[in-house]
Amino acid sequence: LLSNGKEGNRADLSRADLSRANLSRANLSRADLCRANLCGADLCGADLSRADLSRADLSGANLCGADLCRANLSRANLSGADLSRADLSRANLSRANLSRANLSRADLSRANLCGANLCGADLSRANLCGADLCGADLCGADLSQSEGILNPIDWMRNNFEADKKGWIVYKFIGESSFSPPSEWEIKKGSFINEVVNPLPTLSCACGVNFATHEWIKHEYENRKGNIWKCRINWVDACSIVVPYDTTGKARCGRLELVEIIGSFPSQKQPAAGAGE
């Protein structure tokens, strides 16, 4: 049933009971293992590239050094599995259960980990460059010396200036999907605050959102409102949360409204002389 490696050949092992099977270094490239029972199986060094392992039970399996490049592991159960040094580049791990899994030194570059359960997982020295961690649960995960995780300190330094009082950031206040809380006093010198969600895996969450000037101009050019120059005072900097997948927006617990530096009309105005 195993693939011979030729293009298009695909072993059909869907729903197969392979619990505790010895498949060490087996060639299962492109195999259909959807919903297969591989609980406790030995897949050390196996070739599972492009295999369909969606909803498969791989709990406690040995996948050390396995090739899972571009494999579909969506909703798979990998709890407690050994995936150390495995190649999971471009793999689909969306909503997979990776709780307590060993992913140390694994290659997760450009992997889809959206909504994955990584609670208590060992991700030390893992390559997470370009990985989608949106909505992933990293509670208790070990990310020590991992690569590719956005460093919020570097991001702030690279995108914003600072003065003696704090970071100078920007905020749009006007027509948007979320109305400002009624208790916010929108005027020069006011401080606006909100409880901030501390999870960097959430790109949009509660808090006082701020952004780069360029991001605001791109996102709100057709909305009516004002661009505020703001300051996050050093005492409030500890509340800054930069999402891992940010394209220019972050959030904090409190910031100061310094001054209006620009406004947008509700629609683009025609250039001078247009239509004449």
Order of alpha helices (4+ residues) and beta strands (2+ residues): alpha-beta-beta-beta-beta-alpha-beta-beta-beta
